[in-house]
Amino acid sequence: MLVKGGRIIDDPFGACEDGAPLPDGPVIVSLKRFQAERDALLARGVPLGVHLSTAETPELIGADIHKLAAIVLHIPGFRDGRAFSWARLLRTRLGFRGEVRVTGHILRDQLAFYMRVGVDAFELTQNLSEDDIGAALTEISNVYQPSVDGRTTIRELRAAAKRSHSETS
Protein backbone atom coordinates (compact mmCIF):
# COMPACT_ATOMS: atom_id res chain seq x y z
CA MET A 1 0.00 0.00 0.00
CA LEU A 2 1.46 3.39 -1.01
CA VAL A 3 0.58 6.39 1.16
CA LYS A 4 1.24 9.93 -0.05
CA GLY A 5 -0.27 13.09 1.33
CA GLY A 6 -2.04 11.02 3.97
CA ARG A 7 -3.98 9.09 1.33
CA ILE A 8 -3.66 5.60 -0.12
CA ILE A 9 -2.78 5.93 -3.80
CA ASP A 10 -1.81 3.74 -6.75
CA ASP A 11 1.95 3.64 -7.20
CA PRO A 12 2.86 5.48 -10.42
CA PHE A 13 6.25 3.73 -10.49
CA GLY A 14 7.03 0.20 -11.55
CA ALA A 15 9.80 -1.61 -9.71
CA CYS A 16 12.47 -3.34 -11.74
CA GLU A 17 14.93 -5.93 -10.55
CA ASP A 18 18.53 -5.68 -11.71
CA GLY A 19 18.90 -7.33 -15.11
CA ALA A 20 15.15 -7.45 -15.83
CA PRO A 21 13.74 -5.57 -18.82
CA LEU A 22 12.54 -2.08 -17.97
CA PRO A 23 8.77 -1.56 -18.02
CA ASP A 24 7.29 1.28 -20.04
CA GLY A 25 6.72 4.34 -17.92
CA PRO A 26 8.10 5.48 -14.56
CA VAL A 27 10.44 3.03 -12.87
CA ILE A 28 12.46 2.63 -9.68
CA VAL A 29 15.82 0.90 -10.01
CA SER A 30 18.59 -0.02 -7.58
CA LEU A 31 21.56 2.27 -7.09
CA LYS A 32 23.76 -0.40 -8.66
CA ARG A 33 21.63 -0.47 -11.83
CA PHE A 34 21.43 3.31 -11.94
CA GLN A 35 25.20 3.60 -11.76
CA ALA A 36 25.68 0.92 -14.45
CA GLU A 37 22.99 2.19 -16.86
CA ARG A 38 22.86 5.88 -15.96
CA ASP A 39 22.86 7.37 -19.45
CA ALA A 40 20.25 4.99 -20.87
CA LEU A 41 17.97 5.37 -17.84
CA LEU A 42 18.08 9.16 -17.90
CA ALA A 43 17.58 9.23 -21.68
CA ARG A 44 14.24 7.36 -21.40
CA GLY A 45 12.47 10.62 -20.64
CA VAL A 46 10.13 9.15 -18.01
CA PRO A 47 10.18 9.68 -14.24
CA LEU A 48 12.98 7.68 -12.64
CA GLY A 49 13.55 6.68 -9.04
CA VAL A 50 16.50 5.09 -7.28
CA HIS A 51 16.15 2.58 -4.44
CA LEU A 52 18.78 2.83 -1.68
CA SER A 53 19.52 0.45 1.16
CA THR A 54 20.25 2.14 4.47
CA ALA A 55 23.93 1.36 3.95
CA GLU A 56 23.92 3.50 0.76
CA THR A 57 24.12 7.24 1.29
CA PRO A 58 22.15 9.42 -1.15
CA GLU A 59 25.41 11.25 -1.84
CA LEU A 60 26.41 8.24 -4.00
CA ILE A 61 23.94 9.46 -6.64
CA GLY A 62 25.96 12.65 -7.06
CA ALA A 63 24.85 15.54 -9.27
CA ASP A 64 22.23 13.33 -10.95
CA ILE A 65 20.07 13.51 -7.83
CA HIS A 66 18.11 16.46 -9.26
CA LYS A 67 17.28 14.45 -12.39
CA LEU A 68 15.38 11.88 -10.33
CA ALA A 69 11.68 11.94 -9.49
CA ALA A 70 11.98 9.71 -6.41
CA ILE A 71 14.45 8.34 -3.90
CA VAL A 72 13.32 5.21 -2.07
CA LEU A 73 14.93 4.46 1.30
CA HIS A 74 14.61 0.86 2.46
CA ILE A 75 14.42 0.17 6.20
CA PRO A 76 15.51 -3.38 7.06
CA GLY A 77 14.43 -3.16 10.71
CA PHE A 78 12.93 -0.64 13.10
CA ARG A 79 16.26 -0.29 14.93
CA ASP A 80 17.97 1.11 11.83
CA GLY A 81 17.49 4.88 11.95
CA ARG A 82 19.69 5.82 9.01
CA ALA A 83 16.64 6.48 6.80
CA PHE A 84 15.79 9.42 9.07
CA SER A 85 19.28 10.85 8.46
CA TRP A 86 19.19 10.16 4.72
CA ALA A 87 15.78 11.83 4.31
CA ARG A 88 16.93 14.94 6.16
CA LEU A 89 20.18 15.00 4.16
CA LEU A 90 18.20 14.76 0.91
CA ARG A 91 15.96 17.69 1.83
CA THR A 92 18.51 19.98 3.45
CA ARG A 93 22.08 19.56 2.25
CA LEU A 94 21.28 18.02 -1.14
CA GLY A 95 18.17 20.13 -1.84
CA PHE A 96 16.20 17.22 -3.31
CA ARG A 97 12.64 18.26 -4.22
CA GLY A 98 11.32 14.95 -5.59
CA GLU A 99 9.51 12.22 -3.69
CA VAL A 100 11.29 10.70 -0.71
CA ARG A 101 9.73 7.33 0.01
CA VAL A 102 10.41 4.78 2.73
CA THR A 103 9.83 1.04 2.43
CA GLY A 104 10.46 -1.95 4.63
CA HIS A 105 9.97 -2.16 8.37
CA ILE A 106 8.00 1.00 9.15
CA LEU A 107 6.09 1.35 12.39
CA ARG A 108 2.88 3.38 12.58
CA ASP A 109 4.42 5.38 15.43
CA GLN A 110 7.27 6.49 13.14
CA LEU A 111 5.17 8.03 10.36
CA ALA A 112 4.98 11.55 11.82
CA PHE A 113 8.71 11.50 12.58
CA TYR A 114 9.50 10.49 8.99
CA MET A 115 7.32 13.36 7.73
CA ARG A 116 9.27 15.79 9.94
CA VAL A 117 12.55 14.89 8.20
CA GLY A 118 11.16 15.15 4.68
CA VAL A 119 9.63 11.78 3.80
CA ASP A 120 6.46 12.29 1.79
CA ALA A 121 5.53 8.74 0.76
CA PHE A 122 5.36 5.41 2.57
CA GLU A 123 5.10 1.86 1.28
CA LEU A 124 3.25 0.21 4.15
CA THR A 125 2.74 -3.48 4.66
CA GLN A 126 0.27 -3.08 7.54
CA ASN A 127 -3.42 -2.78 6.82
CA LEU A 128 -4.16 0.73 8.01
CA SER A 129 -7.20 2.79 7.08
CA GLU A 130 -6.78 6.34 5.81
CA ASP A 131 -8.16 7.48 9.19
CA ASP A 132 -5.41 5.51 11.00
CA ILE A 133 -2.78 6.99 8.68
CA GLY A 134 -4.13 10.53 9.12
CA ALA A 135 -4.08 10.11 12.90
CA ALA A 136 -0.52 8.75 12.82
CA LEU A 137 0.70 11.64 10.66
CA THR A 138 -0.81 14.31 12.92
CA GLU A 139 -0.29 12.94 16.41
CA ILE A 140 2.70 15.16 17.22
CA SER A 141 1.12 18.41 18.39
CA ASN A 142 4.26 20.31 19.45
CA VAL A 143 7.91 19.74 18.64
CA TYR A 144 11.18 20.33 20.51
CA GLN A 145 13.67 20.15 17.63
CA PRO A 146 13.74 22.18 14.43
CA SER A 147 13.47 20.04 11.33
CA VAL A 148 12.74 20.01 7.61
CA ASP A 149 9.02 20.61 8.13
CA GLY A 150 9.67 24.10 9.51
CA ARG A 151 7.32 23.71 12.45
CA THR A 152 7.65 26.19 15.30
CA THR A 153 9.45 24.59 18.24
CA ILE A 154 8.24 24.68 21.83
CA ARG A 155 11.17 26.96 22.68
CA GLU A 156 10.08 29.43 19.99
CA LEU A 157 6.47 29.24 21.16
CA ARG A 158 7.53 29.98 24.75
CA ALA A 159 9.71 32.91 23.65
CA ALA A 160 6.84 34.36 21.59
CA ALA A 161 4.44 33.96 24.51
CA LYS A 162 6.94 35.66 26.82
CA ARG A 163 7.37 38.58 24.38
CA SER A 164 3.62 38.88 23.99
CA HIS A 165 3.12 38.86 27.76
CA SER A 166 5.79 41.52 28.32
CA GLU A 167 4.30 43.73 25.57
CA THR A 168 0.85 43.61 27.18
CA SER A 169 2.10 44.21 30.72
Residue pairs with C-beta under 8 A, 6 or more apart in sequence:
1 8
1 123
1 124
1 125
1 127
1 128
2 8
2 9
2 10
2 11
2 101
2 121
2 122
2 123
2 124
3 9
3 121
3 122
3 123
3 124
3 133
4 99
4 120
4 121
4 122
5 120
6 130
6 133
6 134
6 137
7 130
7 133
8 130
8 133
11 123
12 25
12 26
12 47
13 26
13 27
13 28
13 47
13 49
13 70
14 23
14 25
14 26
14 27
14 28
15 27
15 28
15 51
16 22
16 23
16 27
16 28
16 29
16 33
18 29
18 30
18 32
18 33
22 29
22 41
22 44
24 46
25 46
26 46
26 47
26 48
26 49
26 69
27 46
27 47
27 48
27 49
28 48
28 49
28 50
28 51
28 70
28 72
29 37
29 41
29 48
29 49
29 50
29 51
30 50
30 51
31 50
31 51
31 52
31 53
31 56
31 60
31 61
33 41
34 41
34 48
34 50
34 61
34 64
35 60
38 64
41 48
42 48
42 64
42 67
47 69
47 70
48 67
48 68
48 69
48 70
49 68
49 69
49 70
49 71
49 72
49 98
49 99
49 101
50 61
50 68
50 70
50 71
50 72
51 72
51 74
51 103
52 58
52 60
52 71
52 72
52 73
52 74
52 86
53 74
53 76
54 73
54 74
54 75
54 76
54 80
54 82
54 83
54 86
55 82
57 86
57 89
58 65
58 71
58 86
58 89
58 90
58 94
58 96
59 89
59 94
61 68
61 71
65 71
65 90
65 94
65 96
66 95
66 96
66 97
68 96
68 98
69 98
69 99
70 98
70 99
70 100
70 101
70 121
71 90
71 96
71 98
71 99
71 100
71 101
72 101
72 102
72 103
72 123
73 83
73 86
73 87
73 100
73 101
73 102
73 103
73 119
74 83
74 102
74 103
74 104
75 83
75 102
75 103
75 104
75 105
75 106
76 104
76 105
77 104
77 105
78 105
78 106
78 107
78 110
80 105
83 102
83 114
83 119
84 113
84 114
84 117
87 100
87 102
87 114
87 117
87 118
87 119
87 148
88 117
88 118
88 147
88 148
90 96
90 100
90 118
91 100
91 117
91 118
91 148
92 118
92 148
99 120
99 121
100 118
100 119
100 120
100 121
101 119
101 120
101 121
101 122
101 123
102 114
102 119
102 121
102 122
102 123
103 122
103 123
104 123
106 114
106 122
106 123
106 124
106 125
108 126
108 128
108 132
108 136
109 136
111 122
111 133
111 136
111 137
112 136
112 137
112 138
112 139
112 140
113 140
114 122
115 137
115 149
116 140
116 143
116 147
116 148
116 149
116 151
117 147
117 148
117 149
118 148
118 149
124 133
128 136
142 154
142 157
143 151
143 152
143 153
143 154
144 153
144 154
144 155
145 153
146 153
152 160
